[in-house]
Amino acid sequence: MLDDSLLYLRLGFHHIADLAGYDHILFVAALTIPFTRRDWKRLAVLVTAFTVGHSITLALATLRLVQVPSALVEALIPATIVATAALSWRTGSPGHEHEPVSVGRYLMATAFGLIHGLGFSTYLRSLLGNEESLVLPLLAFNVGLEVGQLLILAIVVGIGALLVPRVLSRRVWVITLVSATGGLALLLLSQRLTALG
């Protein structure tokens, strides 16, 4: 039982941290870019909102209580990254650096989490096969996702702390990373919309 839980925990971690499936990494990076270590409370609110959203749909879709075509979900995921990158651009602009997180942004992060949870569930369902109980694998997988998500968050904030303001201004840091994540997401969105058509 413990071995199975550890297996699913590792699978959850590797799924979000897998460079081959970089869309989830891009989302967490886009969410994190404009924040510094001093903004940990504001960032915690957004990450918690995203976690709540993806935990709900991960559970519902894995238990087959909700079913959405995977091609549609795969197209929606890069759209959430583009929107998040655009908001991060504004958050990192002069005069907006330390604004409180609005209720609307919290709800947006939750809604985007719902979409990403559907994407995670497709992978998890393929792993579960004929497992008798889904509760422990689902919980362990979700914990693994969270550990991976926190690692990505720590890396982005840590690199930002090393570079800003010694090497780059905060504005240049935000614009560079937001442009990179948003551009990659637009490319991914274009590919996935083509596959849908």
PyMOL commands that set and color helices and strands:
alter all, ss='L'
color gray80, all
select helices_A, chain A and resi 2-17+19-21+23-32+37-62+70-91+103-128+135-163+170-196
alter helices_A, ss='H'
color red, helices_A
deselect
rebuild
show_as cartoon
